[in-house]
């Protein structure tokens, strides 16, 4: 279903761009009452057909929503650095504070997925396009923070916090930060 929805989204985007950037200039240049050319008819067909394909696949997915889905595989961390959101590691004393470490990324989804999310917003249900986007952003930002901690020789990162902000449109910035420390036995 996801592949079919992406094909529908691509058809919509193609039809939209040809209609706007080809059809409008053509109409302005010709100005009289000419017959609509075949390429403009195809563009409108792609635009409307793409929307219908996205709507149909989302409706089918909502009916199948009760079926279990496999969770995405987590990405491997950059190094063996313990990551905690507490201010200490149980059973191990902090021997040295190395400083603040952070990881940051800005993610966006393409307009086709944005269309799917908009339609799902109308029909109801989880906006899986944005959920997937934020999961990827979290993993990338966390791995960047762990890599930075490993570079300075940290055993752990404590007091880990996440912060998310919208940048523009459907783009979101995700920042993860914490305190890199050395641990004793």
C-alpha positions in Angstrom: 0.0 0.0 0.0 2.8 2.4 0.9 4.4 2.0 -2.6 1.0 2.5 -4.3 0.4 5.6 -2.2 3.9 7.0 -3.1 3.1 6.4 -6.8 -0.2 8.3 -6.4 1.6 11.1 -4.5 4.2 11.3 -7.3 1.5 11.5 -10.0 -0.2 14.2 -8.1 3.0 16.3 -7.8 3.8 15.8 -11.5 0.3 16.8 -12.5 0.4 19.8 -10.2 3.7 21.1 -11.5 2.9 20.6 -15.2 -0.6 22.2 -14.7 0.8 25.2 -12.9 4.1 25.8 -14.6 3.0 24.6 -18.1 -0.7 25.1 -18.3 -0.9 28.7 -16.9 1.8 30.1 -19.1 0.2 28.3 -22.1 -3.2 29.8 -21.2 -1.7 33.3 -20.9 0.1 33.1 -24.2 -2.8 31.7 -26.2 -5.6 33.8 -24.6 -8.3 32.9 -27.1 -10.6 29.9 -26.7 -8.3 27.1 -27.9 -8.8 23.4 -27.4 -7.0 22.1 -24.4 -3.8 20.3 -25.5 -3.2 16.6 -24.7 -0.3 17.3 -22.3 -2.5 19.6 -20.1 -5.3 17.0 -20.1 -2.8 14.4 -19.0 -1.5 16.7 -16.3 -5.0 17.2 -14.9 -5.6 13.5 -15.1 -2.4 12.8 -13.1 -3.3 15.4 -10.5 -6.8 14.1 -9.9 -5.8 10.5 -10.3 -3.0 10.9 -7.8 -5.3 12.3 -5.2 -7.8 9.4 -5.8 -5.0 6.8 -5.4 -3.8 8.4 -2.2 -7.4 8.6 -0.8 -8.1 4.9 -1.8 -4.9 3.6 -0.2 -5.4 5.6 3.0 -9.0 4.3 3.2 -7.8 0.7 2.8 -5.0 1.2 5.3 -7.5 2.5 7.9 -9.6 -0.6 7.4 -6.5 -2.8 7.9 -5.3 -0.7 10.9 -6.1 -3.4 13.3 -3.5 -5.7 11.7 -0.1 -5.8 13.5 2.8 -4.2 11.8 6.5 -4.9 12.3 8.3 -2.0 14.1 11.1 -0.3 12.3 14.6 -1.7 13.1 16.6 0.6 15.4 19.8 2.0 14.0 23.0 0.9 15.7 24.6 3.5 18.0 27.9 5.1 17.0 29.8 3.8 20.0 29.4 2.0 23.4 28.3 5.0 25.4 25.6 4.6 28.0 22.7 7.1 27.6 20.5 8.0 30.5 18.0 10.7 31.3 18.8 10.6 35.0 21.6 12.6 36.7 23.6 9.6 37.8 24.3 6.0 36.8 23.1 3.5 39.4 26.0 1.7 41.0 28.7 3.7 39.3 30.1 7.0 40.5 30.7 9.9 38.1 34.5 10.5 38.3 34.7 13.4 35.7 32.3 15.7 34.0 33.5 16.2 30.4 30.8 18.7 29.4 27.8 19.2 27.2 27.3 17.0 24.1 24.6 17.4 21.6 23.2 16.0 18.4 21.0 17.9 16.0 19.1 17.3 12.7 16.4 19.0 10.7 14.1 16.7 8.8 11.3 17.3 6.3 9.1 15.1 4.2 8.4 15.7 0.5 5.1 17.2 -0.7 3.7 13.8 -1.7 3.9 12.5 1.8 2.6 15.8 3.0 -0.5 15.3 0.8 -1.0 11.9 2.4 -0.8 13.3 5.9 -3.2 16.1 5.0 -5.8 13.6 3.8 -5.2 11.5 6.8 -5.8 14.6 8.9 -9.2 14.9 7.4 -10.1 11.2 7.7 -8.5 10.8 11.1 -5.9 8.4 12.4 -2.2 8.5 13.1 -0.1 10.7 10.8 2.4 7.9 10.1 4.4 10.1 7.6 5.3 12.5 10.4 5.8 9.7 13.0 8.3 8.1 10.7 10.0 11.4 10.0 10.4 12.1 13.7 11.7 8.6 14.4 14.4 9.0 11.8 15.2 12.5 13.2 15.5 11.1 16.8 17.8 8.3 15.8 20.1 10.5 13.7 20.3 13.2 16.5 20.9 10.6 19.2 23.7 8.9 17.1 25.3 12.2 16.5 25.3 13.0 20.2 26.8 9.6 21.1 29.5 10.0 18.4 30.4 13.4 19.9 30.5 11.9 23.4 32.7 9.0 22.2 35.1 11.5 20.6 35.9 13.1 23.9 36.2 9.7 25.7 32.9 9.6 27.6 31.6 6.5 29.2 28.1 7.8 29.6 25.8 10.8 28.8 23.5 11.7 31.6 20.6 14.1 31.9 19.7 13.5 28.3 16.9 15.7 26.9 15.1 16.1 23.6 13.8 19.3 22.1 11.7 19.6 18.9 10.8 22.8 17.0 9.1 23.5 13.7 11.3 25.1 11.2 9.2 25.8 8.1 6.2 23.9 6.7 6.5 20.2 7.5 10.2 20.5 8.5 11.1 19.9 12.1 14.4 20.3 14.0 15.3 17.8 16.7 18.0 18.5 19.2 19.2 16.0 21.8 21.7 17.0 24.5 23.2 15.8 27.7 26.2 15.8 30.0 29.2 13.6 29.0 30.8 11.9 31.9 33.5 9.4 32.9 32.4 6.6 35.2 34.3 4.8 38.0 33.8 1.2 38.9 
